[in-house]
Structures are given as structure tokens and as C-alpha cells.
Amino acid sequence: MNEKQELIRKMLKMQKDFIAKEQQDGIDPKDYFVPESGHPLSGFRETYADIATQVVNLAHEEKGSKR
């Protein structure tokens, strides 16, 4: 599996886990946007955004385009 596919797989797993948690327990917006240190969502948005950016960059490299 190439790098871009692996990153997309990680993003989909993160989405699946997030949706499962939201459906099971609900998610307080505070915990999503400003979670306390050690909270399961701590760093979630940042990590997801970083992975998404990597995917976009790899897609541009594949097509030879620029951002």
C-alpha cells in the first residue's frame, strides 16, 4: 500500500472511531475544540488536519501540480 493510501486509511479509521464515540457517549463541543490534556480527543483535530495536508501534498506530487 502506498503512503497516500495508508494515510487515507488512518483518516477513515479516525473518522470511524470518532463517529462511534459520538454515537455511544456524545461529544461535548468543548472536548472537541479545546480538550483537556489526556482527553481522548486531545490532539485529534490537529492530527487529522496534519494527515489531510499530507494527503493533499502527495496528491499534488503525483499530478505534478502546485498548491
SEVO-889803 format. One record per residue: x, y, z of N, C-alpha, C in turn. Coordinates in steps of 0.2 Angstrom, whole numbers, plus 5000, padded with zeros to 4 digits. Example, Ala and Ser with C-alpha at 12.3 -4.5 7.8 and 13.67 -1.06 7.14 Angstrom:
<rs>
506649725039506249785039506649845039506449895035506849955036506450005039
</rs>
This chain:
<rs>
500449945000500050005000500450065000500350114996500750174995500650225001501050265002500950315008500350355008500050375002499450415002498850365004498850305002498350265004498350245011498950235014499050225021498750285025498950345023498650405026497950405026497650395020496950395020496550345024496850285024496650235029496650255036497150295038497150315045496650365046496550415041495950465042495350425042495150375038494550345039494450305046494950275048494950245055494850305060495150355060495050415065494250435064494050445058493350465057492850405060492950345059492550295061492550285069493150295072493250295079492850355082492950415079492550475082491850465081491550445076490850435075490550385080490950325081490750285086490750315093491250355095491250385102490650435102490550475097489950525097489350485098489250435094488550395094488450365101489050335104488950305110488850355116489350405117489350445123489150515121489150535115489050605113489750645114489750695111490450735112490250805113490550835119490450905121490950945116490650995113491051035109491651065112491651075118492251095122492851045121492650985122493050925122493350915115493050935110493250935103493750995101493551055103493851115101494451125106494351115113494851135117494851075123495051015121495050965126495650975131495550945137496050955142496550905140497150915143497750865142497550795144497650745140497550675142496850655140496450705137495750685135495850645128495450595127495450555121495450595115495150655115495150695109495750745109496150745114496750795114497150785108497250835104497650825098497350795092496750775092496350745087496350785081496050845082495950895076496650905073497150925077497750935074498050885070498050825073498250765069497950745063497250755063496850745057497050795052497150855054497250905049497950895046498450875050499150865048499150805042498750755044498750695039498350715033497850755033497450785027497950825023498350865026498850905022499350865019499550815022500050765019499750735013499050715013498750685008498750735002498550795003498450844998499150854995499650854999500350864996500550814992500450744994500550684990500250684983499550704984499150704978499450764973499650814975499950864971500650844968501050804972501650774969501450724963500950684965500850634960500650664953500250724953499950754947500450804945500950824948501450874946501150944946500650954951500351024951500651054958500451114958500651154964500051184968500151194974499651224978499551294977
</rs>
